[in-house]
Amino acid sequence: MLCGRWRRCRRPPEEPPVAAQVAAQVAAPVALPSPPTPSDGGTKRPGLRALKKMGLTEDEDVRAMLRGSRLRKIRSRTWQKERLYRLQEDGLTVWFQRRIPRAPSQHIFFVQHIEAVREGHQSEGLRRFGGAFAPARCLTIAFKGRRKNLDLAAPTAEEAQRWVRGLAKLRARLDAMSQRERLDHWIHTYLHRADSNQDSKMSFKEIKSLLRMVNVDMNDMYAYLLFKECDHSKNERLEGAEIEEFLRRLLKRPELEDIFHQYSGEDRVLSAPELLEFLEDQGEEGATLARAQQLIQIYELNETAKQHELMTLDGFMMYLLSPEGAALDPGHTCVFQDMNQPLAHYFISSSHNTYLTDSQIGGLSSTEAYVRAFAQGCRCVELDCWEGPGGEPIIYHGHTLTSKILFRDVIQAVRDHAFTLSPYPVILSLENHCGLEQQAAMAHHLRTILGDMLVTQALDSPNPEELPSPEQLKGRVLVKGKKLPAARSEDGRALSDREEEEEEEDEEEEEEAEAAAQRRLAKQISPELSALAVYCQATRLRTLYPAPGAPQPCQVSSLSERKAKKLIREAGNSFVRHNTRQLTRVYPLGLRMNSANYSPQEMWNSGCQLVALNFQTPGYEMDLNAGRFLVNGQCGYVLKPACLRQPDSTFDPEYPGPPRTTLSIQVLTAQQLPKLNAEKPHSIVDPLVRVEIHGVPADCTRQETDYVLNNGFNPRWGQTLHFQLRAPELALVRFVVEDYDATSPNDFVGQFTLPLSSLKQGYRHIHLLSKDGASLSPATLFVHIRIQRS
């Protein structure tokens, strides 16, 4: 990297002397949070400064939420309790009453963890149990992750609307906040909490409390020295500008300052040409002087600097904390891939036992599980269909204690929610255990509820040579099911040739003889249901080699993870070639009683498109799935690498060839890591960072840094990790932060996973996610990434 002095020599002599003046004006950063004041808008509520910064203090809906509402929480026909719900002054959390007092952190939920707010009877719970309340008075708050929906009824329709509108405004404002604004908001929240007597002055005891809240265990002597240096009034209290000075010192980013000064030189501001040099060193595509000037206008906070096309340290930090400074290529966050190739050329986000919200032995079945899967970009969902009472097919995990839901209710959920996030086709994978009559009922529900969404006949040729593309099937629903063979039995209803019964058989091995009669019924196929299996005809995989005659792209095979792994080991390249023409679905073994997952990476390595996971079970497997489908607009379809799309491909994931790429990641620092045990003030994390590579077997590896003792606020590492990759186009990179423990397994703090092909080089921030995939903002890692391709 070139030194700042050499860069200064390159600056044209005619550059205006205003740079030094601007640097003097902004010597103190301008984007740090202001301290609490005794009065805010005529109130004694310093916490409202956070809402004021969000521009929502005057909003009538938000004001009503601040006052609170008595809303009736509905769980069942008999459990319907009135509770007080009130927005907190940080604008980020909602407090609620509990019948049994618990820890303070269990009396709130976070606005950023809300997936959706639905009006009326738009949840399974309210449709079943909310009949006594008018739809206009009802709302459902659906959360990300595994937290159950909150079904509520307000005293009046207007009060319900206030919460619907108010939460929408808060969520929109939160989404629009920059990382620096989130940090500002975060600090205000902790300042308010640490100011125990709400006098807007901070004693040393309150400062120590603040430090523990933000996850740093600072030496008492050092903390007191810093406190005394900021206590200019010498009264053992920090207030106003003194608190601001303390925060500035606490929030300093020396590593960013060093980078900034290497490029800015002595006058401590970046000109557009100097910013361009930084962008070029970063390896930014399209780095031009015009682009540098544009970035200054977007991210610089000081108007004088902006007018003179100069960037201060604050503007530089704003840029690096923005999506454009993140590790994920912002160009990959929208649909950027070719969506006109056959379906077999894409990885397709797929769910197993989609109806379950918990384990496959005694868990709850719910239509909400389908809604949540669609909200995560899932495009292939599973329906285990069984004979139900009154001629109505039901869905549940057969011969277990899981609860049952109606088939028609699931299809209604598909109609209402399948295309909320992504416009690309949805595949309904039917595991059919019904007799002929209820199969006909299934076909009727599919046709009448889905209407024109449902694909009932081929788009062009009835015997296509390749599958249609996602673009051709936008907004359409495909049925994956068994197809009647050409030969029929005497009554016109053919018996199945036992194709595509592997999944049922895997589970039937564990069943007893009492289910034999129902299994015999399920071997028959209704013509009505058979007709709907157009492009996804369930077929047992008999050979990997092309059968004589015309290709059969519409045939889909389902394999257990065990059988798929066996094929990968024994016939890797043949399996890859098979998956260039036809869809393959892989599902977890039935022995995974707690709905655990397998690693999907092995299956993607061989080109399997429908790698089905239990979406309700968090873990590294679902992190990989989320990382794989994070790109391409999170639409649920990701184009496979070229080596997995060519019919004559020579690629074998077991033998990928020599290393072709070197990945170097220097782990520099972390910022504002979450406190794992908020109820224990003295519990501070000892963070370490692990970088994992998930790809072909020869590329799978992990390396980690040392741990930093008692600092989750601004730990520093400066350690570089190196990786050699043989198939970089398939690799996923997972950044994990853990709390080190010498005597027990490390605790998970946060993670972020993305494809190597979407990883940007240079100095980048990694924005961490929780186990459930929710944002941990403002928690970040700061790294330097270098990718060398041979």
C-alpha positions in Angstrom: 0.0 0.0 0.0 1.4 3.5 -0.9 2.2 5.8 2.0 0.3 9.0 2.6 3.3 11.2 2.0 3.8 9.9 -1.6 0.1 10.4 -2.2 0.3 14.0 -1.0 3.1 14.7 -3.6 0.7 13.5 -6.3 -2.0 16.1 -5.4 -2.1 18.8 -8.1 -0.6 22.1 -6.9 -3.7 24.0 -7.9 -5.8 22.1 -5.4 -7.7 24.7 -3.3 -6.3 25.5 0.2 -9.9 25.0 1.5 -8.9 21.4 2.4 -7.1 22.5 5.5 -10.0 24.8 6.5 -12.5 22.0 6.1 -10.2 19.6 8.1 -10.1 22.1 10.9 -13.9 22.5 10.9 -14.5 18.8 11.2 -11.6 17.9 13.5 -14.2 16.6 15.8 -16.5 14.1 14.1 -20.0 15.3 13.5 -21.9 12.0 13.3 -21.6 10.8 16.9 -24.6 10.7 19.1 -25.5 13.7 21.2 -25.7 13.2 24.9 -29.0 13.1 26.8 -30.4 16.4 28.0 -32.6 17.2 30.9 -35.4 18.3 28.6 -36.5 17.2 25.2 -39.6 18.8 23.6 -40.7 20.0 27.0 -40.5 16.6 28.6 -38.2 15.0 31.1 -37.8 11.9 28.9 -34.3 11.8 27.4 -35.0 8.5 25.8 -37.3 10.3 23.3 -34.2 11.7 21.6 -33.9 8.3 19.9 -37.4 8.6 18.4 -36.8 12.2 17.6 -33.7 11.2 15.5 -36.0 8.8 13.7 -38.3 11.7 12.9 -41.3 10.0 14.5 -41.9 11.9 17.8 -44.8 13.9 16.3 -46.5 10.9 14.6 -49.9 10.3 16.2 -49.7 6.5 15.7 -46.3 6.3 17.3 -47.5 8.6 20.2 -50.4 6.2 20.8 -48.0 3.3 20.9 -45.8 5.1 23.4 -48.9 5.6 25.7 -49.6 1.9 25.3 -52.7 -0.2 24.5 -54.5 -3.0 26.3 -54.7 -5.7 23.6 -56.1 -9.2 23.9 -53.6 -11.9 23.2 -55.2 -14.9 21.6 -53.7 -18.4 21.9 -56.7 -20.7 21.7 -60.5 -20.7 22.2 -60.1 -20.6 26.0 -56.7 -18.8 26.4 -57.4 -15.1 25.6 -55.8 -12.7 28.0 -55.7 -8.9 28.0 -52.2 -7.5 28.2 -50.7 -4.0 28.2 -48.4 -3.4 25.2 -46.3 -0.3 25.0 -43.6 1.0 22.6 -40.4 2.0 24.4 -38.8 5.4 23.9 -35.9 3.9 21.9 -38.4 3.2 19.1 -36.9 -0.3 18.7 -38.6 -2.4 21.4 -42.1 -3.1 22.6 -42.7 -3.9 26.3 -45.5 -6.2 27.3 -47.0 -7.4 30.5 -46.5 -11.0 31.7 -48.8 -12.8 34.1 -45.7 -14.3 35.7 -42.8 -11.8 36.1 -39.6 -12.8 34.4 -36.2 -11.3 33.5 -36.6 -7.8 31.9 -35.2 -9.1 28.6 -38.2 -11.5 28.4 -40.8 -8.7 28.6 -39.9 -7.1 25.2 -39.7 -7.9 21.5 -37.7 -6.0 19.0 -39.2 -4.2 16.0 -36.3 -5.4 13.8 -37.2 -9.0 14.5 -40.7 -8.5 13.0 -41.2 -10.4 9.7 -44.7 -9.0 8.9 -47.7 -7.4 10.4 -51.0 -8.7 9.0 -54.4 -7.1 9.5 -57.6 -9.0 10.2 -57.9 -12.8 10.4 -54.8 -13.4 8.4 -53.1 -16.0 10.5 -54.0 -19.6 11.4 -54.5 -18.7 15.0 -57.0 -15.9 14.3 -58.9 -17.9 11.7 -59.4 -20.7 14.2 -59.8 -18.8 17.5 -60.5 -15.1 16.7 -64.1 -15.5 15.5 -65.5 -13.5 18.5 -63.6 -10.4 17.3 -64.3 -8.4 14.2 -61.4 -8.7 11.6 -61.0 -4.9 11.7 -60.0 -5.2 15.4 -57.4 -7.9 14.8 -53.7 -8.0 13.8 -51.0 -10.6 13.8 -47.3 -9.8 14.4 -45.2 -12.5 12.7 -41.5 -12.8 13.8 -38.4 -13.9 12.1 -36.9 -17.2 13.3 -38.8 -19.6 15.5 -40.7 -17.2 17.7 -44.5 -17.8 17.6 -46.9 -15.3 16.0 -48.5 -12.8 18.3 -52.3 -12.8 17.5 -53.9 -9.7 19.0 -57.4 -8.1 19.2 -57.7 -4.4 20.0 -60.6 -2.7 21.8 -61.4 -0.8 18.6 -60.7 -1.0 14.9 -58.9 2.4 15.1 -56.6 1.2 17.9 -55.7 -1.9 15.8 -55.0 0.4 12.8 -52.7 2.6 14.9 -50.5 -0.4 15.8 -50.5 -1.7 12.2 -49.6 1.8 10.8 -47.2 2.6 13.6 -45.2 -0.7 13.4 -45.1 -0.2 9.6 -43.6 3.3 10.0 -41.0 2.1 12.6 -40.0 -0.8 10.4 -39.6 1.4 7.3 -37.6 3.9 9.2 -35.4 1.2 10.7 -34.8 -0.3 7.3 -33.8 3.1 5.9 -31.3 3.8 8.7 -27.6 3.8 7.9 -25.3 1.7 10.0 -24.0 4.9 11.7 -27.6 6.0 12.5 -28.2 2.5 14.0 -25.0 2.9 16.1 -26.2 6.4 17.2 -29.6 4.9 18.1 -28.0 2.0 19.9 -25.8 4.3 22.1 -28.8 6.5 23.0 -30.6 3.4 24.2 -27.8 2.4 26.5 -27.2 5.9 27.7 -30.9 6.1 28.8 -30.7 2.7 30.5 -27.4 3.5 32.3 -28.6 6.9 33.6 -30.3 5.2 36.6 -31.8 8.4 38.1 -32.6 10.0 34.7 -30.9 13.3 35.6 -29.0 13.3 32.3 -25.7 13.2 34.2 -23.4 10.2 34.4 -21.6 9.3 37.6 -18.6 7.0 37.3 -20.8 4.2 38.7 -23.2 4.8 35.8 -20.4 5.0 33.3 -19.2 1.6 34.5 -22.7 0.2 34.1 -22.8 1.6 30.6 -19.5 -0.1 29.7 -20.8 -3.5 30.9 -24.0 -3.0 29.0 -22.1 -2.4 25.8 -20.0 -5.5 26.4 -16.6 -4.1 27.5 -14.9 -4.9 30.8 -12.5 -1.9 31.1 -9.9 -1.8 33.8 -11.3 0.4 36.6 -8.2 2.6 36.8 -8.2 3.2 33.0 -11.9 3.8 33.0 -11.6 6.3 35.8 -8.7 8.0 34.2 -10.8 8.4 31.0 -13.7 9.6 33.1 -11.6 12.2 34.9 -10.1 13.5 31.6 -13.6 14.1 30.3 -14.9 15.6 33.6 -13.9 19.2 32.8 -16.3 20.6 35.4 -14.5 18.5 38.1 -17.8 17.6 39.8 -17.6 13.8 39.4 -20.4 13.9 36.9 -20.3 13.9 33.1 -22.9 15.9 31.3 -23.6 17.5 27.9 -20.3 17.9 26.0 -18.4 15.8 28.6 -20.6 12.7 27.8 -20.1 13.4 24.1 -16.3 13.5 24.5 -16.4 10.2 26.5 -18.4 8.5 23.8 -16.1 9.8 21.1 -13.1 8.3 22.8 -15.1 5.0 23.4 -16.2 4.8 19.7 -12.8 5.7 18.1 -11.9 3.3 15.3 -8.0 3.6 15.2 -7.8 1.0 12.4 -10.1 3.1 10.2 -8.3 6.3 11.0 -5.0 4.7 10.0 -6.4 3.6 6.6 -7.9 7.1 6.1 -4.7 8.8 6.9 -2.7 6.6 4.5 -4.8 8.0 1.7 -5.6 11.6 2.9 -2.1 12.7 4.0 -1.4 15.6 6.3 -4.6 17.6 5.8 -6.8 14.8 7.0 -9.4 15.0 4.3 -9.8 12.9 1.1 -10.0 14.6 -2.2 -11.9 12.9 -5.0 -8.7 11.7 -6.7 -7.4 10.3 -3.3 -10.7 8.5 -2.8 -10.4 7.1 -6.3 -7.0 5.6 -5.4 -8.6 3.9 -2.4 -11.4 2.5 -4.6 -8.8 1.2 -7.1 -6.8 -0.4 -4.3 -10.0 -2.0 -3.1 -10.5 -3.6 -6.5 -13.8 -1.8 -7.0 -15.2 -2.3 -10.5 -16.2 0.9 -12.2 -13.9 3.0 -10.1 -13.8 6.4 -11.8 -13.3 10.0 -10.6 -17.0 10.5 -11.2 -17.8 7.6 -9.0 -15.6 9.0 -6.2 -17.3 12.3 -6.5 -20.7 10.6 -6.3 -19.7 8.7 -3.1 -18.7 12.0 -1.5 -22.1 13.5 -2.2 -23.8 10.4 -0.8 -21.9 9.7 2.4 -20.2 12.9 3.4 -21.9 14.6 6.4 -20.2 18.0 6.4 -21.8 20.3 3.9 -18.7 22.5 3.4 -16.6 19.4 2.7 -19.3 18.1 0.3 -19.4 21.4 -1.6 -15.6 21.2 -2.2 -15.7 17.5 -3.1 -13.8 16.4 0.0 -14.5 13.5 2.3 -13.8 13.6 6.0 -13.1 10.7 8.3 -16.8 10.6 9.3 -17.9 10.4 5.7 -15.3 7.7 5.1 -16.6 5.7 8.0 -20.2 6.2 6.8 -19.2 4.8 3.4 -17.4 1.7 4.8 -20.3 1.0 7.1 -22.8 1.2 4.2 -24.0 -1.7 2.0 -21.5 -0.5 -0.6 -18.7 -1.0 1.9 -19.9 -4.4 3.0 -18.4 -7.8 2.1 -21.5 -8.8 0.0 -21.4 -7.4 -3.5 -24.4 -5.0 -3.6 -24.9 -5.8 -7.3 -25.8 -9.3 -6.3 -28.6 -8.3 -3.9 -31.0 -7.9 -6.8 -31.8 -10.5 -9.5 -28.7 -10.3 -11.7 -28.4 -13.8 -13.2 -29.8 -15.2 -16.4 -33.3 -16.5 -15.5 -34.0 -17.9 -18.9 -32.2 -21.2 -18.6 -34.0 -24.6 -17.9 -35.1 -25.2 -14.2 -32.5 -28.0 -14.0 -29.7 -25.3 -14.3 -30.5 -23.7 -10.9 -30.2 -24.4 -7.3 -33.7 -24.0 -5.9 -34.3 -23.2 -2.2 -36.2 -26.2 -0.8 -37.9 -27.2 2.5 -38.5 -30.6 4.0 -41.6 -31.4 6.1 -42.5 -27.7 5.6 -45.6 -28.0 7.7 -43.7 -28.6 11.0 -42.7 -25.9 13.4 -40.7 -28.2 15.6 -39.6 -31.9 15.7 -41.0 -34.5 13.4 -42.2 -36.7 16.3 -44.5 -34.5 18.4 -44.2 -31.0 16.9 -46.9 -28.6 15.9 -48.0 -28.6 12.2 -49.1 -25.2 11.0 -49.9 -23.3 7.8 -47.7 -20.6 9.3 -44.7 -22.7 8.7 -45.3 -22.4 4.9 -45.7 -18.6 5.2 -42.4 -18.4 7.1 -40.7 -20.7 4.5 -41.9 -18.4 1.7 -40.7 -15.4 3.7 -37.2 -17.0 3.6 -37.2 -17.4 -0.1 -38.2 -21.1 -0.2 -39.5 -22.2 -3.6 -40.1 -25.9 -3.1 -42.3 -26.9 -0.2 -43.4 -30.4 1.0 -46.9 -31.6 1.7 -47.3 -35.0 3.5 -50.9 -35.9 2.5 -53.0 -38.4 4.5 -56.6 -39.6 4.6 -58.6 -37.2 6.7 -62.2 -37.2 8.2 -65.1 -36.0 6.2 -63.4 -36.6 2.8 -60.9 -33.9 3.5 -57.1 -34.7 3.1 -54.9 -33.7 5.9 -51.2 -32.9 6.3 -49.0 -34.1 9.1 -46.0 -36.4 9.8 -47.7 -39.8 9.5 -47.9 -42.2 12.4 -46.5 -39.6 14.8 -47.9 -37.2 17.4 -47.5 -34.2 15.2 -50.7 -32.2 14.9 -52.8 -32.2 11.7 -53.8 -29.4 9.3 -56.1 -29.4 6.3 -54.7 -29.8 2.8 -57.0 -27.0 1.5 -55.7 -24.6 4.2 -52.1 -25.2 3.1 -53.1 -24.5 -0.5 -54.8 -21.3 0.5 -51.6 -20.3 2.3 -49.7 -21.0 -0.9 -52.1 -18.9 -2.9 -51.8 -15.9 -0.5 -48.1 -16.0 0.4 -46.1 -17.9 -2.2 -45.2 -14.9 -4.3 -44.8 -12.2 -1.7 -41.0 -12.2 -1.8 -40.2 -13.9 -5.1 -42.1 -14.0 -8.4 -40.4 -17.2 -9.5 -42.2 -20.6 -9.6 -43.1 -22.6 -6.5 -43.0 -26.4 -6.5 -45.4 -28.4 -4.3 -43.7 -31.7 -3.5 -46.5 -34.1 -2.7 -45.8 -37.1 -0.5 -49.1 -38.9 -1.1 -50.6 -41.4 1.3 -54.3 -40.9 0.3 -56.7 -43.1 -1.5 -58.3 -42.3 -4.9 -61.2 -40.3 -3.6 -59.1 -38.0 -1.4 -56.5 -37.7 -4.2 -59.3 -36.4 -6.4 -60.2 -34.0 -3.6 -56.6 -32.8 -3.5 -56.7 -32.2 -7.3 -60.0 -30.3 -6.9 -58.6 -28.0 -4.2 -55.4 -27.3 -6.2 -57.4 -26.3 -9.3 -60.1 -24.3 -7.6 -57.9 -22.5 -5.0 -54.9 -21.8 -7.1 -56.8 -21.1 -10.4 -54.5 -19.7 -13.1 -51.5 -19.9 -10.8 -51.5 -23.7 -11.3 -49.6 -25.3 -14.2 -52.1 -27.8 -15.7 -50.5 -28.4 -19.0 -47.1 -27.9 -20.8 -46.4 -24.4 -22.0 -45.3 -25.6 -25.4 -44.6 -29.2 -26.5 -46.2 -31.9 -24.3 -42.8 -33.8 -24.6 -40.3 -31.0 -24.1 -36.6 -31.6 -24.6 -35.8 -29.4 -21.7 -37.6 -27.9 -18.8 -39.0 -24.3 -19.0 -37.1 -21.5 -17.3 -37.9 -19.6 -14.1 -38.7 -16.6 -16.2 -41.3 -18.5 -18.3 -42.9 -19.8 -15.1 -43.1 -16.6 -13.1 -46.1 -16.6 -10.7 -46.9 -20.2 -11.4 -47.2 -23.3 -9.1 -45.9 -26.7 -10.2 -47.0 -30.0 -8.7 -44.4 -32.6 -8.1 -46.2 -36.0 -7.9 -46.6 -39.4 -9.4 -47.7 -39.8 -13.0 -50.0 -42.5 -14.4 -48.2 -44.9 -16.7 -49.6 -45.4 -20.2 -51.0 -48.8 -19.4 -54.1 -48.8 -17.2 -55.9 -51.4 -15.1 -59.4 -52.7 -16.0 -61.2 -50.0 -14.0 -59.2 -47.3 -15.8 -57.3 -46.4 -12.7 -53.7 -47.6 -13.0 -51.6 -48.9 -10.1 -48.4 -47.2 -9.4 -45.3 -48.9 -10.7 -43.8 -48.1 -7.3 -41.7 -45.3 -8.7 -40.9 -42.4 -6.3 -41.7 -44.3 -3.2 -38.2 -44.1 -1.7 -39.1 -41.4 0.8 -42.2 -43.2 2.0 -40.3 -46.5 2.2 -37.5 -45.0 4.3 -40.1 -43.9 6.8 -42.2 -47.1 6.5 -39.2 -49.2 7.6 -39.9 -47.8 11.1 -43.7 -48.4 10.9 -45.8 -51.3 12.1 -48.2 -53.5 10.1 -51.3 -51.5 11.0 -50.4 -49.0 8.3 -50.3 -51.7 5.5 -53.8 -51.1 4.3 -53.3 -47.4 3.9 -50.0 -47.9 2.1 -51.8 -50.2 -0.4 -54.4 -47.4 -1.0 -51.6 -44.9 -1.6 -50.0 -47.0 -4.4 -53.0 -46.1 -6.6 -52.9 -42.8 -8.5 -55.9 -40.7 -9.2 -56.1 -39.5 -12.9 -57.2 -36.1 -11.6 -54.0 -35.7 -9.5 -51.8 -37.4 -12.1 -52.8 -34.8 -14.7 -51.3 -32.0 -12.5 -47.8 -33.6 -12.5 -46.7 -31.8 -15.7 -43.0 -30.8 -15.3 -42.2 -32.6 -12.1 -43.1 -36.2 -12.5 -41.9 -38.2 -9.5 -39.8 -41.1 -10.7 -37.5 -43.6 -9.0 -33.9 -43.1 -10.1 -32.9 -46.4 -11.7 -29.8 -45.4 -13.7 -27.5 -42.3 -14.0 -26.9 -43.0 -17.6 -29.2 -41.6 -20.2 -31.9 -44.1 -21.1 -32.3 -44.9 -24.8 -34.7 -42.7 -26.7 -35.8 -39.1 -26.1 -34.6 -37.3 -22.9 -37.0 -37.2 -20.0 -36.4 -33.7 -18.4 -39.8 -33.8 -16.6 -38.9 -36.7 -14.4 -37.8 -35.8 -10.8 -36.1 -38.3 -8.5 -36.1 -38.0 -4.7 -33.1 -39.4 -2.8 -32.4 -39.7 0.9 -29.2 -37.9 2.0 -27.6 -41.4 2.4 -28.3 -42.5 -1.2 -27.2 -39.1 -2.6 -23.9 -39.3 -0.8 -23.4 -42.9 -2.1 -23.9 -41.7 -5.7 -21.6 -38.7 -5.2 -18.8 -41.0 -3.9 -19.3 -43.8 -6.4 -20.4 -42.0 -9.6 -19.6 -38.3 -9.1 -19.3 -37.1 -12.7 -22.3 -39.3 -13.9 -24.4 -37.7 -11.2 -23.3 -34.2 -12.2 -24.3 -35.0 -15.8 -27.6 -36.4 -14.7 -28.4 -33.2 -12.9 -27.7 -31.1 -15.9 -30.9 -32.6 -17.5 -33.3 -33.5 -14.7 -34.2 -32.3 -11.2 -33.1 -34.2 -8.2 -34.5 -33.7 -4.7 -32.6 -34.7 -1.6 -34.2 -35.0 1.8 -33.0 -35.8 5.4 -33.1 -39.3 6.7 -36.2 -40.2 8.6 -34.0 -41.2 11.6 -33.4 -37.5 12.3 -36.2 -37.5 15.0 -35.4 -33.9 16.2 -35.6 -32.6 12.6 -31.8 -32.0 12.5 -30.3 -31.2 9.1 -27.4 -32.5 7.0 -24.9 -30.2 5.2 -26.5 -29.2 1.9 -23.1 -28.3 0.4 -22.3 -31.9 -0.6 -25.5 -32.1 -2.6 -25.0 -28.8 -4.3 -21.4 -29.9 -5.3 -23.0 -32.5 -7.6 -25.6 -30.2 -9.0 -28.7 -31.4 -7.0 -31.2 -28.6 -7.4 -33.8 -29.4 -4.7 -31.7 -29.8 -1.5 -34.5 -30.0 1.1 -33.8 -28.9 4.7 -35.9 -28.5 7.9 -36.3 -24.7 7.8 -37.6 -24.8 11.4 -34.2 -26.0 12.7 -31.5 -23.3 13.0 -27.9 -24.3 12.7 -24.9 -24.0 10.4 -26.8 -26.0 7.7 -29.5 -23.4 7.5 -26.8 -20.7 7.6 -25.4 -22.3 4.5 -28.8 -22.4 2.8 -29.4 -18.8 3.6 -25.9 -17.9 2.3 -26.4 -19.8 -0.9 -29.7 -18.0 -1.6 -28.7 -14.6 -0.2 -27.8 -13.5 -3.7 -29.8 -13.0 -6.9 -32.4 -10.9 -5.1 -33.1 -13.7 -2.6 -35.5 -15.0 -5.2 -34.9 -18.7 -4.3 -33.2 -19.5 -7.6 -29.4 -19.4 -8.1 -27.8 -20.3 -11.4 -25.4 -23.2 -11.0 -21.8 -22.8 -12.1 -21.0 -23.6 -15.7 -19.4 -26.9 -14.8 -22.7 -28.1 -13.4 -24.8 -27.1 -16.4 -22.9 -28.6 -19.3 -24.3 -32.0 -20.4 -20.8 -33.3 -21.2 -19.2 -31.9 -18.1 -16.0 -33.6 -16.8 -16.4 -32.1 -13.3 -16.3 -34.5 -10.3 -16.7 -33.0 -6.9 -14.5 -35.8 -5.4 -11.7 -35.0 -7.8 -11.8 -31.2 -8.5 -8.2 -30.8 -9.6 -5.4 -28.5 -8.3 -5.9 -25.3 -6.3 -6.9 -22.4 -8.5 -7.6 -19.6 -6.0 -6.0 -18.2 -2.8 -8.3 -16.5 -0.4 -6.6 -14.3 2.3 -8.7 -12.8 5.1 -7.1 -10.5 7.6 -9.5 -10.3 10.6 -8.9 -6.8 12.0 -11.6 -5.8 14.6 -15.2 -6.3 15.7 -17.7 -3.7 16.8 -20.6 -3.8 19.3 -20.9 -7.5 19.6 -24.2 -8.5 21.4 -24.1 -9.4 25.1 -25.0 -13.0 25.4 -26.4 -12.8 29.0 -28.1 -9.5 29.5 -29.3 -10.6 33.0 -25.7 -10.9 34.2 -24.1 -7.4 34.1 -20.5 -8.7 34.7 -20.8 -11.3 31.9 -18.6 -10.1 29.0 -17.8 -12.1 25.9 -14.3 -13.3 25.1 -14.7 -13.2 21.3 -12.8 -15.2 18.6 -13.5 -15.3 14.9 -13.6 -18.5 12.8 -13.7 -18.4 9.0 -15.1 -21.6 7.4 -14.9 -22.7 3.8 -17.8 -25.0 2.6 -17.3 -26.4 -0.9 -16.0 -29.5 -2.5 -14.5 -31.9 0.1 -10.9 -30.8 -0.8 -11.8 -27.2 -0.1 -13.7 -27.7 3.2 -11.6 -26.2 6.0 -11.8 -23.7 8.9 -9.3 -21.4 10.7 -9.8 -19.2 13.7 -8.2 -16.3 15.5 -7.1 -16.1 19.1 -9.7 -15.0 21.5 -9.8 -11.5 23.1 -10.4 -11.4 26.8 -13.4 -9.4 28.1 -14.2 -7.2 25.2 -17.2 -7.5 22.9 -17.3 -3.8 22.2 -14.2 -3.2 20.1 -11.9 -6.3 20.1 -8.8 -6.2 17.9 -7.0 -9.2 16.3 -5.0 -8.3 13.2 -4.6 -12.0 12.2 -4.5 -13.2 8.7 -6.1 -16.6 7.6 -5.2 -18.2 4.2 -7.2 -20.7 2.2 -6.4 -22.6 -1.0 -9.5 -23.4 -3.2 -9.9 -25.9 -6.0 -13.5 -25.2 -6.9 -14.1 -21.5 -5.9 -17.3 -21.2 -7.9 -19.0 -23.6 -5.4 -17.5 -22.3 -2.2 -19.4 -20.6 0.6 -17.5 -18.5 3.2 -18.9 -18.5 6.7 -17.7 -15.9 9.2 -18.5 -17.0 12.8 -18.0 -15.1 16.1 -18.0 -17.2 19.3 -17.5 -16.5 23.0 -14.5 -18.6 24.0 -14.8 -20.9 27.0 -11.9 -23.0 28.2 -14.1 -25.6 30.0 -17.2 -26.0 27.7 -18.2 -25.5 24.1 -17.9 -22.0 22.9 -21.2 -20.0 22.7 -22.4 -18.7 19.4 -22.4 -14.9 19.1 -23.2 -14.2 15.4 -22.4 -15.3 11.8 -22.6 -14.3 8.2 -22.4 -16.6 5.2 -22.1 -15.8 1.5 -20.8 -17.3 -1.8 -17.2 -16.6 -2.5 -18.2 -15.4 -5.9 -20.2 -12.6 -4.2 -17.4 -11.7 -1.7 -15.8 -8.3 -2.4 -12.1 -7.6 -1.9 -10.5 -4.9 0.2 -11.5 -3.5 3.5 -15.0 -4.7 4.3 -17.5 -4.8 7.1 -19.3 -8.1 7.8 -22.8 -7.4 9.2 -23.5 -10.2 11.7 -26.7 -12.2 12.0 -28.3 -14.2 14.9 -29.0 -17.9 14.9 -32.4 -17.2 13.5 -31.0 -15.0 10.7 -32.1 -11.7 12.3 -29.8 -8.7 12.1 -27.5 -8.1 15.1 -27.0 -4.4 14.0 -24.8 -2.6 14.8 -22.6 -5.6 15.4 -19.9 -6.0 12.7 -16.6 -7.5 11.8 -14.0 -5.4 10.0 -11.7 -7.4 7.7 -9.4 -7.1 4.7 -10.1 -9.6 1.9 -7.8 -10.6 -0.9 -8.6 -13.1 -3.7 -5.9 -14.3 -6.0 -6.9 -16.4 -9.0 -4.4 -18.5 -10.9 
